[in-house]
């Protein structure tokens, strides 16, 4: 469904129900955000033990090899 089709449907909604439509949209966005964060943490132990961001692994290897040249 396109944004234009949704906008046309919203234009048909009586004004007294626009608050409910707005709350429904907020709920859908909230649910979508929660699903994204849950999918990113699946199987990760970082939430228990913390995370270290060491950077790009290939760049680190290149730097290490550069020391011996």
C-alpha positions in Angstrom: 0.0 0.0 0.0 1.4 3.4 -0.9 1.5 6.6 1.2 -1.0 8.2 -1.2 -3.6 5.4 -0.7 -3.2 5.7 3.1 -3.5 9.5 2.9 -6.7 9.2 0.9 -8.2 6.9 3.5 -7.2 9.2 6.3 -8.9 12.1 4.5 -12.1 10.2 4.6 -12.0 9.7 8.4 -14.3 12.1 10.3 -12.3 14.7 12.3 -13.4 13.4 15.7 -11.6 10.1 15.0 -8.3 11.5 13.9 -6.9 11.3 17.5 -7.6 7.5 17.4 -5.9 7.2 14.0 -2.9 9.1 15.3 -2.6 6.8 18.4 -2.8 3.7 16.1 0.0 5.1 13.9 2.1 5.7 17.0 1.4 2.2 18.2 2.5 0.7 14.9 5.7 2.7 14.9 6.4 1.7 18.5 5.9 -2.0 17.7 8.1 -1.7 14.6 10.9 -0.1 16.7 10.7 -2.9 19.3 10.8 -5.6 16.7 13.9 -4.0 15.2 15.7 -3.8 18.5 14.7 -7.4 19.4 16.0 -8.7 16.1 19.4 -7.0 16.5 19.9 -8.6 19.9 19.0 -12.2 19.0 21.6 -14.6 20.2 23.9 -11.8 21.3 25.5 -12.1 24.7 26.5 -8.4 24.6 23.5 -7.4 26.7 24.8 -9.6 29.5 28.5 -9.1 29.3 28.9 -5.7 27.5 30.2 -5.0 24.1 33.6 -3.8 22.8 33.7 -1.9 19.5 37.2 -2.5 18.2 36.6 -1.2 14.7 36.9 -2.8 11.4 38.6 -6.2 11.6 40.3 -5.9 8.2 41.7 -2.5 9.1 43.2 -3.9 12.3 44.8 -6.8 10.5 46.3 -4.4 7.9 47.8 -2.2 10.7 49.2 -5.3 12.4 50.8 -6.5 9.1 52.1 -3.0 8.5 54.3 -3.2 11.6 56.3 -6.1 10.2 57.0 -4.5 6.8 
